Amino acid sequence: MKITRLFLTIVLFVVLSGFGNTVDADDVYICKGKGSKRYHYKKDCRGLSRCSTKIYEVSLSKAKEMGRTLCGWED
Ligand SMILES: [Zn+2]
């Protein structure tokens, strides 16, 4: 019975971790430099290499709310 409980704990942990990853997948990166109107999926994107400010991580919906569009360098 102890083994069953341990197994259920592991399953629960994996499921919860999975949900966490799903939320993270919706995060995008933005630069707040002058004239920056794009968002990026990759932190090391070419479009962000010229960024003069700190790179901020925001949710995709938030980026769209800010009027951002997907960067031209993204796939
Ligand atoms: Zn980009």
N, CA, C, O and the ligand as a Tripos MOL2 file, in Angstrom:
@<TRIPOS>MOLECULE
protein
  301   299    76     0     0
PROTEIN
NO_CHARGES

@<TRIPOS>ATOM
      1 N           0.8340   -1.2210    0.0000 N.3       1 MET1
      2 CA          0.0000    0.0000    0.0000 C.3       1 MET1
      3 C           0.8650    1.2670    0.0000 C.2       1 MET1
      4 O           0.5050    2.2780   -0.6030 O.2       1 MET1
      5 N           2.0010    1.1920    0.6810 N.am      2 LYS2
      6 CA          2.9040    2.3510    0.7160 C.3       2 LYS2
      7 C           3.4280    2.6690   -0.6840 C.2       2 LYS2
      8 O           3.5930    3.8300   -1.0580 O.2       2 LYS2
      9 N           3.6840    1.5990   -1.4480 N.am      3 ILE3
     10 CA          4.2020    1.7790   -2.8020 C.3       3 ILE3
     11 C           3.1480    2.4830   -3.6670 C.2       3 ILE3
     12 O           3.4870    3.3600   -4.4620 O.2       3 ILE3
     13 N           1.8960    2.1110   -3.5180 N.am      4 THR4
     14 CA          0.8130    2.7360   -4.2750 C.3       4 THR4
     15 C           0.7500    4.2340   -3.9760 C.2       4 THR4
     16 O           0.5910    5.0610   -4.8740 O.2       4 THR4
     17 N           0.8800    4.5580   -2.6830 N.am      5 ARG5
     18 CA          0.8070    5.9700   -2.3020 C.3       5 ARG5
     19 C           1.9770    6.7590   -2.9070 C.2       5 ARG5
     20 O           1.8110    7.8850   -3.3760 O.2       5 ARG5
     21 N           3.1470    6.1440   -2.8800 N.am      6 LEU6
     22 CA          4.3240    6.7960   -3.4530 C.3       6 LEU6
     23 C           4.1230    7.0100   -4.9570 C.2       6 LEU6
     24 O           4.4490    8.0610   -5.5090 O.2       6 LEU6
     25 N           3.5780    5.9820   -5.5890 N.am      7 PHE7
     26 CA          3.3260    6.0680   -7.0280 C.3       7 PHE7
     27 C           2.3640    7.2150   -7.3450 C.2       7 PHE7
     28 O           2.5910    7.9920   -8.2720 O.2       7 PHE7
     29 N           1.2850    7.3080   -6.5580 N.am      8 LEU8
     30 CA          0.2930    8.3700   -6.7870 C.3       8 LEU8
     31 C           0.9240    9.7480   -6.5680 C.2       8 LEU8
     32 O           0.6170   10.7020   -7.2840 O.2       8 LEU8
     33 N           1.8020    9.8390   -5.5780 N.am      9 THR9
     34 CA          2.4830   11.1090   -5.3070 C.3       9 THR9
     35 C           3.3270   11.5260   -6.5060 C.2       9 THR9
     36 O           3.3340   12.6910   -6.9030 O.2       9 THR9
     37 N           4.0370   10.5580   -7.0760 N.am     10 ILE10
     38 CA          4.8840   10.8390   -8.2410 C.3      10 ILE10
     39 C           4.0210   11.2590   -9.4360 C.2      10 ILE10
     40 O           4.3530   12.2090  -10.1450 O.2      10 ILE10
     41 N           2.9210   10.5480   -9.6510 N.am     11 VAL11
     42 CA          2.0250   10.8800  -10.7650 C.3      11 VAL11
     43 C           1.5000   12.3000  -10.5940 C.2      11 VAL11
     44 O           1.4820   13.0840  -11.5420 O.2      11 VAL11
     45 N           1.0700   12.6250   -9.3670 N.am     12 LEU12
     46 CA          0.5340   13.9600   -9.0920 C.3      12 LEU12
     47 C           1.6040   15.0200   -9.3590 C.2      12 LEU12
     48 O           1.3200   16.0660   -9.9430 O.2      12 LEU12
     49 N           2.8200   14.7410   -8.9310 N.am     13 PHE13
     50 CA          3.9350   15.6730   -9.1200 C.3      13 PHE13
     51 C           4.1860   15.9230  -10.6040 C.2      13 PHE13
     52 O           4.3660   17.0620  -11.0340 O.2      13 PHE13
     53 N           4.1950   14.8350  -11.3790 N.am     14 VAL14
     54 CA          4.4510   14.9380  -12.8190 C.3      14 VAL14
     55 C           3.3390   15.7480  -13.4980 C.2      14 VAL14
     56 O           3.6080   16.5950  -14.3500 O.2      14 VAL14
     57 N           2.0920   15.4740  -13.1080 N.am     15 VAL15
     58 CA          0.9530   16.1900  -13.7000 C.3      15 VAL15
     59 C           1.0500   17.6810  -13.3880 C.2      15 VAL15
     60 O           0.8620   18.5200  -14.2700 O.2      15 VAL15
     61 N           1.3440   18.0060  -12.1290 N.am     16 LEU16
     62 CA          1.4410   19.4130  -11.7360 C.3      16 LEU16
     63 C           2.5990   20.0990  -12.4480 C.2      16 LEU16
     64 O           2.4690   21.2500  -12.8640 O.2      16 LEU16
     65 N           3.7190   19.4170  -12.5930 N.am     17 SER17
     66 CA          4.8680   19.9660  -13.3110 C.3      17 SER17
     67 C           4.4930   20.2440  -14.7630 C.2      17 SER17
     68 O           4.8940   21.2540  -15.3420 O.2      17 SER17
     69 N           3.7190   19.3300  -15.3350 N.am     18 GLY18
     70 CA          3.2650   19.4870  -16.7130 C.3      18 GLY18
     71 C           2.4490   20.7410  -16.8890 C.2      18 GLY18
     72 O           2.6140   21.4590  -17.8760 O.2      18 GLY18
     73 N           1.5670   21.0180  -15.9440 N.am     19 PHE19
     74 CA          0.7500   22.2270  -16.0210 C.3      19 PHE19
     75 C           1.6370   23.4610  -15.9380 C.2      19 PHE19
     76 O           1.4090   24.4530  -16.6300 O.2      19 PHE19
     77 N           2.6440   23.3860  -15.0860 N.am     20 GLY20
     78 CA          3.5770   24.5050  -14.9420 C.3      20 GLY20
     79 C           4.2770   24.7950  -16.2480 C.2      20 GLY20
     80 O           4.4390   25.9540  -16.6300 O.2      20 GLY20
     81 N           4.6950   23.7450  -16.9370 N.am     21 ASN21
     82 CA          5.3840   23.9170  -18.2160 C.3      21 ASN21
     83 C           4.4710   24.5230  -19.2680 C.2      21 ASN21
     84 O           4.9160   25.3110  -20.1030 O.2      21 ASN21
     85 N           3.1920   24.1570  -19.2290 N.am     22 THR22
     86 CA          2.2290   24.6830  -20.1940 C.3      22 THR22
     87 C           2.1140   26.2000  -20.0360 C.2      22 THR22
     88 O           2.0500   26.9340  -21.0210 O.2      22 THR22
     89 N           2.0900   26.6530  -18.7910 N.am     23 VAL23
     90 CA          1.9960   28.0910  -18.5300 C.3      23 VAL23
     91 C           3.2470   28.7890  -19.0370 C.2      23 VAL23
     92 O           3.1650   29.8500  -19.6540 O.2      23 VAL23
     93 N           4.4030   28.1930  -18.7750 N.am     24 ASP24
     94 CA          5.6740   28.7680  -19.2140 C.3      24 ASP24
     95 C           5.7510   28.9020  -20.7330 C.2      24 ASP24
     96 O           6.3480   29.8440  -21.2530 O.2      24 ASP24
     97 N           5.1380   27.9460  -21.4390 N.am     25 ALA25
     98 CA          5.1890   27.9490  -22.9000 C.3      25 ALA25
     99 C           4.5140   29.1850  -23.4910 C.2      25 ALA25
    100 O           4.7870   29.5540  -24.6330 O.2      25 ALA25
    101 N           3.6360   29.8250  -22.7210 N.am     26 ASP26
    102 CA          2.9340   31.0030  -23.2120 C.3      26 ASP26
    103 C           3.7210   32.2900  -22.9810 C.2      26 ASP26
    104 O           3.2810   33.3720  -23.3680 O.2      26 ASP26
    105 N           4.8720   32.1680  -22.3550 N.am     27 ASP27
    106 CA          5.6670   33.3560  -22.0850 C.3      27 ASP27
    107 C           6.4930   33.7640  -23.2950 C.2      27 ASP27
    108 O           7.0270   32.9200  -24.0150 O.2      27 ASP27
    109 N           6.5880   35.0520  -23.5040 N.am     28 VAL28
    110 CA          7.3850   35.5910  -24.6070 C.3      28 VAL28
    111 C           8.3340   36.6440  -24.0390 C.2      28 VAL28
    112 O           8.2000   37.0610  -22.8880 O.2      28 VAL28
    113 N           9.2810   37.0630  -24.8520 N.am     29 TYR29
    114 CA         10.2700   38.0360  -24.4030 C.3      29 TYR29
    115 C          10.0840   39.3410  -25.1750 C.2      29 TYR29
    116 O           9.8650   39.3420  -26.3860 O.2      29 TYR29
    117 N          10.1750   40.4300  -24.4550 N.am     30 ILE30
    118 CA         10.0600   41.7240  -25.1120 C.3      30 ILE30
    119 C          11.1920   42.6410  -24.6750 C.2      30 ILE30
    120 O          11.7590   42.5070  -23.5900 O.2      30 ILE30
    121 N          11.4910   43.5620  -25.5530 N.am     31 CYS31
    122 CA         12.4750   44.6010  -25.2620 C.3      31 CYS31
    123 C          11.6700   45.8790  -25.0630 C.2      31 CYS31
    124 O          10.7010   46.1230  -25.7810 O.2      31 CYS31
    125 N          12.0670   46.6930  -24.0940 N.am     32 LYS32
    126 CA         11.3280   47.9320  -23.8610 C.3      32 LYS32
    127 C          12.0750   49.1420  -24.4020 C.2      32 LYS32
    128 O          11.8430   50.2760  -23.9820 O.2      32 LYS32
    129 N          12.9530   48.8870  -25.3170 N.am     33 GLY33
    130 CA         13.7000   49.9760  -25.9300 C.3      33 GLY33
    131 C          12.7950   50.8420  -26.7960 C.2      33 GLY33
    132 O          11.6810   50.4410  -27.1350 O.2      33 GLY33
    133 N          13.2720   52.0220  -27.1500 N.am     34 LYS34
    134 CA         12.5170   52.9640  -27.9670 C.3      34 LYS34
    135 C          12.1730   52.3280  -29.3160 C.2      34 LYS34
    136 O          13.0570   51.8110  -30.0000 O.2      34 LYS34
    137 N          10.9080   52.3610  -29.6980 N.am     35 GLY35
    138 CA         10.5080   51.8180  -30.9900 C.3      35 GLY35
    139 C          10.3410   50.3140  -31.0250 C.2      35 GLY35
    140 O          10.0810   49.7510  -32.0880 O.2      35 GLY35
    141 N          10.4820   49.6550  -29.9020 N.am     36 SER36
    142 CA         10.3350   48.2050  -29.8680 C.3      36 SER36
    143 C           8.8580   47.8330  -29.8000 C.2      36 SER36
    144 O           8.1650   48.1640  -28.8380 O.2      36 SER36
    145 N           8.3860   47.1360  -30.8410 N.am     37 LYS37
    146 CA          6.9700   46.8110  -30.9210 C.3      37 LYS37
    147 C           6.7340   45.3220  -31.1320 C.2      37 LYS37
    148 O           5.6400   44.9040  -31.5110 O.2      37 LYS37
    149 N           7.7530   44.5410  -30.8890 N.am     38 ARG38
    150 CA          7.6800   43.1090  -31.1680 C.3      38 ARG38
    151 C           7.7620   42.2700  -29.9040 C.2      38 ARG38
    152 O           8.1840   42.7350  -28.8450 O.2      38 ARG38
    153 N           7.3410   41.0090  -30.0510 N.am     39 TYR39
    154 CA          7.5920   40.0370  -28.9840 C.3      39 TYR39
    155 C           8.3210   38.8490  -29.5890 C.2      39 TYR39
    156 O           8.2390   38.6050  -30.7920 O.2      39 TYR39
    157 N           9.0320   38.1160  -28.7520 N.am     40 HIS40
    158 CA          9.8920   37.0360  -29.2150 C.3      40 HIS40
    159 C           9.6780   35.7740  -28.4050 C.2      40 HIS40
    160 O           9.5030   35.8230  -27.1880 O.2      40 HIS40
    161 N           9.6950   34.6320  -29.0990 N.am     41 TYR41
    162 CA          9.5710   33.3480  -28.4080 C.3      41 TYR41
    163 C          10.8970   32.9440  -27.7880 C.2      41 TYR41
    164 O          10.9380   32.2930  -26.7440 O.2      41 TYR41
    165 N          11.9810   33.3380  -28.4460 N.am     42 LYS42
    166 CA         13.3080   32.9320  -27.9860 C.3      42 LYS42
    167 C          14.0490   34.1070  -27.3820 C.2      42 LYS42
    168 O          14.0900   35.2030  -27.9410 O.2      42 LYS42
    169 N          14.6330   33.8460  -26.2250 N.am     43 LYS43
    170 CA         15.3580   34.9130  -25.5350 C.3      43 LYS43
    171 C          16.6230   35.3050  -26.3000 C.2      43 LYS43
    172 O          17.1010   36.4360  -26.2000 O.2      43 LYS43
    173 N          17.1560   34.3470  -27.0660 N.am     44 ASP44
    174 CA         18.3930   34.6310  -27.8110 C.3      44 ASP44
    175 C          18.1040   34.9850  -29.2720 C.2      44 ASP44
    176 O          18.9680   34.8470  -30.1370 O.2      44 ASP44
    177 N          16.8880   35.4370  -29.5300 N.am     45 CYS45
    178 CA         16.4770   35.8200  -30.8840 C.3      45 CYS45
    179 C          17.3460   36.9530  -31.4350 C.2      45 CYS45
    180 O          17.8080   37.8150  -30.6870 O.2      45 CYS45
    181 N          17.5580   36.9380  -32.7330 N.am     46 ARG46
    182 CA         18.3590   37.9910  -33.3840 C.3      46 ARG46
    183 C          17.7430   39.3760  -33.1670 C.2      46 ARG46
    184 O          18.4450   40.3780  -33.0270 O.2      46 ARG46
    185 N          16.4150   39.3970  -33.1450 N.am     47 GLY47
    186 CA         15.7220   40.6680  -32.9600 C.3      47 GLY47
    187 C          15.9330   41.2740  -31.5860 C.2      47 GLY47
    188 O          15.7460   42.4760  -31.3930 O.2      47 GLY47
    189 N          16.3260   40.4350  -30.6240 N.am     48 LEU48
    190 CA         16.5520   40.9280  -29.2640 C.3      48 LEU48
    191 C          18.0120   41.2880  -29.0170 C.2      48 LEU48
    192 O          18.3420   41.9360  -28.0230 O.2      48 LEU48
    193 N          18.8800   40.8630  -29.9250 N.am     49 SER49
    194 CA         20.3120   41.1030  -29.7120 C.3      49 SER49
    195 C          20.6490   42.5900  -29.7400 C.2      49 SER49
    196 O          21.6470   43.0220  -29.1640 O.2      49 SER49
    197 N          19.8080   43.3640  -30.4140 N.am     50 ARG50
    198 CA         20.0450   44.8100  -30.5010 C.3      50 ARG50
    199 C          19.3670   45.5840  -29.3760 C.2      50 ARG50
    200 O          19.4910   46.8050  -29.2800 O.2      50 ARG50
    201 N          18.6430   44.8470  -28.5220 N.am     51 CYS51
    202 CA         17.8750   45.4840  -27.4590 C.3      51 CYS51
    203 C          18.7770   46.2790  -26.5170 C.2      51 CYS51
    204 O          19.7910   45.7740  -26.0350 O.2      51 CYS51
    205 N          18.3900   47.5350  -26.2610 N.am     52 SER52
    206 CA         19.2230   48.4080  -25.4270 C.3      52 SER52
    207 C          18.8150   48.3760  -23.9590 C.2      52 SER52
    208 O          19.5210   48.9080  -23.1020 O.2      52 SER52
    209 N          17.6810   47.7540  -23.6690 N.am     53 THR53
    210 CA         17.2190   47.6760  -22.2760 C.3      53 THR53
    211 C          17.2500   46.2210  -21.8130 C.2      53 THR53
    212 O          17.6590   45.3240  -22.5500 O.2      53 THR53
    213 N          16.8170   46.0160  -20.5990 N.am     54 LYS54
    214 CA         16.6620   44.6800  -20.0440 C.3      54 LYS54
    215 C          15.6030   43.9590  -20.8840 C.2      54 LYS54
    216 O          14.6810   44.5910  -21.4010 O.2      54 LYS54
    217 N          15.7370   42.6520  -21.0170 N.am     55 ILE55
    218 CA         14.7390   41.8580  -21.7330 C.3      55 ILE55
    219 C          13.7020   41.3780  -20.7230 C.2      55 ILE55
    220 O          14.0470   40.7540  -19.7190 O.2      55 ILE55
    221 N          12.4480   41.6680  -20.9890 N.am     56 TYR56
    222 CA         11.3790   41.3230  -20.0660 C.3      56 TYR56
    223 C          10.6220   40.0950  -20.5340 C.2      56 TYR56
    224 O          10.4000   39.8990  -21.7290 O.2      56 TYR56
    225 N          10.2260   39.2660  -19.5660 N.am     57 GLU57
    226 CA          9.4600   38.0710  -19.8670 C.3      57 GLU57
    227 C           8.0130   38.3500  -19.4840 C.2      57 GLU57
    228 O           7.7200   38.6460  -18.3260 O.2      57 GLU57
    229 N           7.1140   38.2570  -20.4480 N.am     58 VAL58
    230 CA          5.6880   38.4910  -20.1830 C.3      58 VAL58
    231 C           4.8750   37.3810  -20.8480 C.2      58 VAL58
    232 O           5.3950   36.6350  -21.6780 O.2      58 VAL58
    233 N           3.6070   37.2790  -20.4810 N.am     59 SER59
    234 CA          2.7490   36.2700  -21.1130 C.3      59 SER59
    235 C           2.4010   36.7400  -22.5210 C.2      59 SER59
    236 O           2.4030   37.9370  -22.8070 O.2      59 SER59
    237 N           2.1050   35.7910  -23.3860 N.am     60 LEU60
    238 CA          1.7760   36.1260  -24.7720 C.3      60 LEU60
    239 C           0.5670   37.0650  -24.8430 C.2      60 LEU60
    240 O           0.5500   38.0090  -25.6330 O.2      60 LEU60
    241 N          -0.4490   36.7940  -24.0030 N.am     61 SER61
    242 CA         -1.6540   37.6390  -24.0270 C.3      61 SER61
    243 C          -1.3210   39.0680  -23.6020 C.2      61 SER61
    244 O          -1.8850   40.0270  -24.1290 O.2      61 SER61
    245 N          -0.4020   39.2030  -22.6460 N.am     62 LYS62
    246 CA          0.0080   40.5250  -22.1800 C.3      62 LYS62
    247 C           0.7400   41.2720  -23.3010 C.2      62 LYS62
    248 O           0.5210   42.4650  -23.5120 O.2      62 LYS62
    249 N           1.6000   40.5580  -24.0050 N.am     63 ALA63
    250 CA          2.3570   41.1610  -25.1080 C.3      63 ALA63
    251 C           1.3980   41.6800  -26.1830 C.2      63 ALA63
    252 O           1.5930   42.7650  -26.7300 O.2      63 ALA63
    253 N           0.3610   40.8920  -26.4790 N.am     64 LYS64
    254 CA         -0.6180   41.2930  -27.4940 C.3      64 LYS64
    255 C          -1.4270   42.4880  -27.0130 C.2      64 LYS64
    256 O          -1.7740   43.3770  -27.7920 O.2      64 LYS64
    257 N          -1.7230   42.4950  -25.7060 N.am     65 GLU65
    258 CA         -2.4310   43.6210  -25.0930 C.3      65 GLU65
    259 C          -1.6430   44.9080  -25.2790 C.2      65 GLU65
    260 O          -2.2170   45.9820  -25.4630 O.2      65 GLU65
    261 N          -0.3190   44.7870  -25.2290 N.am     66 MET66
    262 CA          0.5610   45.9460  -25.3750 C.3      66 MET66
    263 C           0.7160   46.3540  -26.8360 C.2      66 MET66
    264 O           1.4490   47.2920  -27.1500 O.2      66 MET66
    265 N           0.0200   45.6430  -27.7320 N.am     67 GLY67
    266 CA          0.0760   45.9700  -29.1470 C.3      67 GLY67
    267 C           1.2930   45.4080  -29.8580 C.2      67 GLY67
    268 O           1.6580   45.8660  -30.9400 O.2      67 GLY67
    269 N           1.9190   44.4110  -29.2410 N.am     68 ARG68
    270 CA          3.1200   43.8140  -29.8250 C.3      68 ARG68
    271 C           2.7460   42.8030  -30.9100 C.2      68 ARG68
    272 O           1.7100   42.1430  -30.8340 O.2      68 ARG68
    273 N           3.5960   42.6990  -31.8990 N.am     69 THR69
    274 CA          3.4030   41.6790  -32.9320 C.3      69 THR69
    275 C           4.6360   40.7920  -32.9660 C.2      69 THR69
    276 O           5.7090   41.1720  -32.4960 O.2      69 THR69
    277 N           4.4610   39.5960  -33.5360 N.am     70 LEU70
    278 CA          5.5700   38.6360  -33.5690 C.3      70 LEU70
    279 C           6.7260   39.1620  -34.4010 C.2      70 LEU70
    280 O           6.5440   39.6860  -35.5000 O.2      70 LEU70
    281 N           7.8930   39.0110  -33.8560 N.am     71 CYS71
    282 CA          9.1290   39.4570  -34.4970 C.3      71 CYS71
    283 C           9.3520   38.7540  -35.8390 C.2      71 CYS71
    284 O           9.0350   37.5730  -35.9820 O.2      71 CYS71
    285 N           9.8800   39.4580  -36.7930 N.am     72 GLY72
    286 CA         10.1100   38.9190  -38.1290 C.3      72 GLY72
    287 C          11.1840   37.8500  -38.2130 C.2      72 GLY72
    288 O          11.2480   37.1200  -39.2020 O.2      72 GLY72
    289 N          12.0270   37.7420  -37.1950 N.am     73 TRP73
    290 CA         13.0990   36.7520  -37.2090 C.3      73 TRP73
    291 C          12.6260   35.3810  -36.7420 C.2      73 TRP73
    292 O          13.3270   34.3870  -36.9310 O.2      73 TRP73
    293 N          11.4420   35.3200  -36.1340 N.am     74 GLU74
    294 CA         10.9580   34.0490  -35.5940 C.3      74 GLU74
    295 C          10.4930   33.1350  -36.7260 C.2      74 GLU74
    296 O          10.1060   33.5970  -37.8000 O.2      74 GLU74
    297 N          10.5410   31.8350  -36.4630 N.am     75 ASP75
    298 CA         10.1260   30.8440  -37.4570 C.3      75 ASP75
    299 C           8.6140   30.8850  -37.6290 C.2      75 ASP75
    300 O           8.0620   30.1250  -38.4250 O.2      75 ASP75
    301 ZN         12.4090   37.6610  -32.3160 Zn       76 ZN76
@<TRIPOS>BOND
     1     1     2 1
     2     2     3 1
     3     3     4 2
     4     3     5 am
     5     5     6 1
     6     6     7 1
     7     7     8 2
     8     7     9 am
     9     9    10 1
    10    10    11 1
    11    11    12 2
    12    11    13 am
    13    13    14 1
    14    14    15 1
    15    15    16 2
    16    15    17 am
    17    17    18 1
    18    18    19 1
    19    19    20 2
    20    19    21 am
    21    21    22 1
    22    22    23 1
    23    23    24 2
    24    23    25 am
    25    25    26 1
    26    26    27 1
    27    27    28 2
    28    27    29 am
    29    29    30 1
    30    30    31 1
    31    31    32 2
    32    31    33 am
    33    33    34 1
    34    34    35 1
    35    35    36 2
    36    35    37 am
    37    37    38 1
    38    38    39 1
    39    39    40 2
    40    39    41 am
    41    41    42 1
    42    42    43 1
    43    43    44 2
    44    43    45 am
    45    45    46 1
    46    46    47 1
    47    47    48 2
    48    47    49 am
    49    49    50 1
    50    50    51 1
    51    51    52 2
    52    51    53 am
    53    53    54 1
    54    54    55 1
    55    55    56 2
    56    55    57 am
    57    57    58 1
    58    58    59 1
    59    59    60 2
    60    59    61 am
    61    61    62 1
    62    62    63 1
    63    63    64 2
    64    63    65 am
    65    65    66 1
    66    66    67 1
    67    67    68 2
    68    67    69 am
    69    69    70 1
    70    70    71 1
    71    71    72 2
    72    71    73 am
    73    73    74 1
    74    74    75 1
    75    75    76 2
    76    75    77 am
    77    77    78 1
    78    78    79 1
    79    79    80 2
    80    79    81 am
    81    81    82 1
    82    82    83 1
    83    83    84 2
    84    83    85 am
    85    85    86 1
    86    86    87 1
    87    87    88 2
    88    87    89 am
    89    89    90 1
    90    90    91 1
    91    91    92 2
    92    91    93 am
    93    93    94 1
    94    94    95 1
    95    95    96 2
    96    95    97 am
    97    97    98 1
    98    98    99 1
    99    99   100 2
   100    99   101 am
   101   101   102 1
   102   102   103 1
   103   103   104 2
   104   103   105 am
   105   105   106 1
   106   106   107 1
   107   107   108 2
   108   107   109 am
   109   109   110 1
   110   110   111 1
   111   111   112 2
   112   111   113 am
   113   113   114 1
   114   114   115 1
   115   115   116 2
   116   115   117 am
   117   117   118 1
   118   118   119 1
   119   119   120 2
   120   119   121 am
   121   121   122 1
   122   122   123 1
   123   123   124 2
   124   123   125 am
   125   125   126 1
   126   126   127 1
   127   127   128 2
   128   127   129 am
   129   129   130 1
   130   130   131 1
   131   131   132 2
   132   131   133 am
   133   133   134 1
   134   134   135 1
   135   135   136 2
   136   135   137 am
   137   137   138 1
   138   138   139 1
   139   139   140 2
   140   139   141 am
   141   141   142 1
   142   142   143 1
   143   143   144 2
   144   143   145 am
   145   145   146 1
   146   146   147 1
   147   147   148 2
   148   147   149 am
   149   149   150 1
   150   150   151 1
   151   151   152 2
   152   151   153 am
   153   153   154 1
   154   154   155 1
   155   155   156 2
   156   155   157 am
   157   157   158 1
   158   158   159 1
   159   159   160 2
   160   159   161 am
   161   161   162 1
   162   162   163 1
   163   163   164 2
   164   163   165 am
   165   165   166 1
   166   166   167 1
   167   167   168 2
   168   167   169 am
   169   169   170 1
   170   170   171 1
   171   171   172 2
   172   171   173 am
   173   173   174 1
   174   174   175 1
   175   175   176 2
   176   175   177 am
   177   177   178 1
   178   178   179 1
   179   179   180 2
   180   179   181 am
   181   181   182 1
   182   182   183 1
   183   183   184 2
   184   183   185 am
   185   185   186 1
   186   186   187 1
   187   187   188 2
   188   187   189 am
   189   189   190 1
   190   190   191 1
   191   191   192 2
   192   191   193 am
   193   193   194 1
   194   194   195 1
   195   195   196 2
   196   195   197 am
   197   197   198 1
   198   198   199 1
   199   199   200 2
   200   199   201 am
   201   201   202 1
   202   202   203 1
   203   203   204 2
   204   203   205 am
   205   205   206 1
   206   206   207 1
   207   207   208 2
   208   207   209 am
   209   209   210 1
   210   210   211 1
   211   211   212 2
   212   211   213 am
   213   213   214 1
   214   214   215 1
   215   215   216 2
   216   215   217 am
   217   217   218 1
   218   218   219 1
   219   219   220 2
   220   219   221 am
   221   221   222 1
   222   222   223 1
   223   223   224 2
   224   223   225 am
   225   225   226 1
   226   226   227 1
   227   227   228 2
   228   227   229 am
   229   229   230 1
   230   230   231 1
   231   231   232 2
   232   231   233 am
   233   233   234 1
   234   234   235 1
   235   235   236 2
   236   235   237 am
   237   237   238 1
   238   238   239 1
   239   239   240 2
   240   239   241 am
   241   241   242 1
   242   242   243 1
   243   243   244 2
   244   243   245 am
   245   245   246 1
   246   246   247 1
   247   247   248 2
   248   247   249 am
   249   249   250 1
   250   250   251 1
   251   251   252 2
   252   251   253 am
   253   253   254 1
   254   254   255 1
   255   255   256 2
   256   255   257 am
   257   257   258 1
   258   258   259 1
   259   259   260 2
   260   259   261 am
   261   261   262 1
   262   262   263 1
   263   263   264 2
   264   263   265 am
   265   265   266 1
   266   266   267 1
   267   267   268 2
   268   267   269 am
   269   269   270 1
   270   270   271 1
   271   271   272 2
   272   271   273 am
   273   273   274 1
   274   274   275 1
   275   275   276 2
   276   275   277 am
   277   277   278 1
   278   278   279 1
   279   279   280 2
   280   279   281 am
   281   281   282 1
   282   282   283 1
   283   283   284 2
   284   283   285 am
   285   285   286 1
   286   286   287 1
   287   287   288 2
   288   287   289 am
   289   289   290 1
   290   290   291 1
   291   291   292 2
   292   291   293 am
   293   293   294 1
   294   294   295 1
   295   295   296 2
   296   295   297 am
   297   297   298 1
   298   298   299 1
   299   299   300 2
@<TRIPOS>SUBSTRUCTURE
     1 MET1         2 RESIDUE 1 A MET
     2 LYS2         6 RESIDUE 1 A LYS
     3 ILE3        10 RESIDUE 1 A ILE
     4 THR4        14 RESIDUE 1 A THR
     5 ARG5        18 RESIDUE 1 A ARG
     6 LEU6        22 RESIDUE 1 A LEU
     7 PHE7        26 RESIDUE 1 A PHE
     8 LEU8        30 RESIDUE 1 A LEU
     9 THR9        34 RESIDUE 1 A THR
    10 ILE10       38 RESIDUE 1 A ILE
    11 VAL11       42 RESIDUE 1 A VAL
    12 LEU12       46 RESIDUE 1 A LEU
    13 PHE13       50 RESIDUE 1 A PHE
    14 VAL14       54 RESIDUE 1 A VAL
    15 VAL15       58 RESIDUE 1 A VAL
    16 LEU16       62 RESIDUE 1 A LEU
    17 SER17       66 RESIDUE 1 A SER
    18 GLY18       70 RESIDUE 1 A GLY
    19 PHE19       74 RESIDUE 1 A PHE
    20 GLY20       78 RESIDUE 1 A GLY
    21 ASN21       82 RESIDUE 1 A ASN
    22 THR22       86 RESIDUE 1 A THR
    23 VAL23       90 RESIDUE 1 A VAL
    24 ASP24       94 RESIDUE 1 A ASP
    25 ALA25       98 RESIDUE 1 A ALA
    26 ASP26      102 RESIDUE 1 A ASP
    27 ASP27      106 RESIDUE 1 A ASP
    28 VAL28      110 RESIDUE 1 A VAL
    29 TYR29      114 RESIDUE 1 A TYR
    30 ILE30      118 RESIDUE 1 A ILE
    31 CYS31      122 RESIDUE 1 A CYS
    32 LYS32      126 RESIDUE 1 A LYS
    33 GLY33      130 RESIDUE 1 A GLY
    34 LYS34      134 RESIDUE 1 A LYS
    35 GLY35      138 RESIDUE 1 A GLY
    36 SER36      142 RESIDUE 1 A SER
    37 LYS37      146 RESIDUE 1 A LYS
    38 ARG38      150 RESIDUE 1 A ARG
    39 TYR39      154 RESIDUE 1 A TYR
    40 HIS40      158 RESIDUE 1 A HIS
    41 TYR41      162 RESIDUE 1 A TYR
    42 LYS42      166 RESIDUE 1 A LYS
    43 LYS43      170 RESIDUE 1 A LYS
    44 ASP44      174 RESIDUE 1 A ASP
    45 CYS45      178 RESIDUE 1 A CYS
    46 ARG46      182 RESIDUE 1 A ARG
    47 GLY47      186 RESIDUE 1 A GLY
    48 LEU48      190 RESIDUE 1 A LEU
    49 SER49      194 RESIDUE 1 A SER
    50 ARG50      198 RESIDUE 1 A ARG
    51 CYS51      202 RESIDUE 1 A CYS
    52 SER52      206 RESIDUE 1 A SER
    53 THR53      210 RESIDUE 1 A THR
    54 LYS54      214 RESIDUE 1 A LYS
    55 ILE55      218 RESIDUE 1 A ILE
    56 TYR56      222 RESIDUE 1 A TYR
    57 GLU57      226 RESIDUE 1 A GLU
    58 VAL58      230 RESIDUE 1 A VAL
    59 SER59      234 RESIDUE 1 A SER
    60 LEU60      238 RESIDUE 1 A LEU
    61 SER61      242 RESIDUE 1 A SER
    62 LYS62      246 RESIDUE 1 A LYS
    63 ALA63      250 RESIDUE 1 A ALA
    64 LYS64      254 RESIDUE 1 A LYS
    65 GLU65      258 RESIDUE 1 A GLU
    66 MET66      262 RESIDUE 1 A MET
    67 GLY67      266 RESIDUE 1 A GLY
    68 ARG68      270 RESIDUE 1 A ARG
    69 THR69      274 RESIDUE 1 A THR
    70 LEU70      278 RESIDUE 1 A LEU
    71 CYS71      282 RESIDUE 1 A CYS
    72 GLY72      286 RESIDUE 1 A GLY
    73 TRP73      290 RESIDUE 1 A TRP
    74 GLU74      294 RESIDUE 1 A GLU
    75 ASP75      298 RESIDUE 1 A ASP
    76 ZN76       301 GROUP 0 **** ****
